[in-house]
């Protein structure tokens, strides 16, 4: 994620995986300068998320050190039909976001990323 600009300017097709831009962060913000999750500005609920580079990886190769597994939902309505996997139909995946505080800090605040803020 660190080699990808947040605005998508000048980005070419990656060799592997894909870039995703346009997600929204709810309950926190992406600090572009420091390149990690940060506290929201006062009275700001939704902020622009960073461009994410999704790449295929083996589960055992994924490090969770200094990362918050931020849930990604389709909409802010975090409910849906419960599937046999135990996840809601509104849930998409977790995104490992860099953080300089324990992941529990963001979990307690209910931080999530959204594909759409319209319901």
RAJO-V673155 format. One record per backbone hydrogen bond with DSSP energy under -0.5 kcal/mol. NH is the residue of the N-H (numbers start at 1). CO is the residue of the C=O. E is the energy in kcal/mol with one decimal. If there is no record, write none. Layout:
nh->NH co->CO e->E
nh->NH co->CO e->E
//
This chain:
nh->4 co->1 e->-1.4
nh->5 co->3 e->-0.5
nh->8 co->5 e->-0.5
nh->11 co->8 e->-1.5
nh->18 co->54 e->-2.2
nh->20 co->52 e->-2.5
nh->24 co->114 e->-2.6
nh->25 co->47 e->-3.1
nh->26 co->112 e->-3.2
nh->27 co->45 e->-2.1
nh->29 co->38 e->-2.3
nh->30 co->48 e->-0.5
nh->31 co->29 e->-0.6
nh->31 co->36 e->-2.4
nh->32 co->30 e->-1.0
nh->35 co->31 e->-2.4
nh->36 co->31 e->-0.8
nh->37 co->98 e->-2.7
nh->38 co->29 e->-2.7
nh->44 co->41 e->-1.9
nh->45 co->43 e->-0.6
nh->47 co->25 e->-2.3
nh->49 co->23 e->-2.7
nh->52 co->20 e->-2.7
nh->54 co->18 e->-2.8
nh->54 co->52 e->-0.8
nh->55 co->53 e->-0.5
nh->61 co->58 e->-1.5
nh->62 co->59 e->-1.4
nh->63 co->61 e->-0.6
nh->67 co->64 e->-1.4
nh->68 co->97 e->-2.8
nh->69 co->67 e->-0.5
nh->70 co->68 e->-1.7
nh->70 co->95 e->-2.7
nh->72 co->93 e->-3.1
nh->73 co->71 e->-0.5
nh->73 co->113 e->-2.8
nh->74 co->90 e->-2.7
nh->78 co->76 e->-1.2
nh->83 co->87 e->-2.8
nh->86 co->83 e->-1.9
nh->89 co->81 e->-1.1
nh->91 co->88 e->-1.1
nh->92 co->72 e->-3.2
nh->93 co->72 e->-0.9
nh->95 co->70 e->-2.9
nh->97 co->68 e->-2.8
nh->97 co->95 e->-1.0
nh->99 co->66 e->-1.6
nh->105 co->102 e->-1.8
nh->106 co->102 e->-0.6
nh->106 co->103 e->-0.9
nh->107 co->103 e->-1.9
nh->108 co->104 e->-2.5
nh->109 co->105 e->-0.7
nh->110 co->107 e->-1.3
nh->111 co->106 e->-2.0
nh->112 co->26 e->-1.7
nh->113 co->71 e->-2.9
nh->114 co->24 e->-3.0
nh->115 co->73 e->-2.1
nh->116 co->74 e->-0.9
//
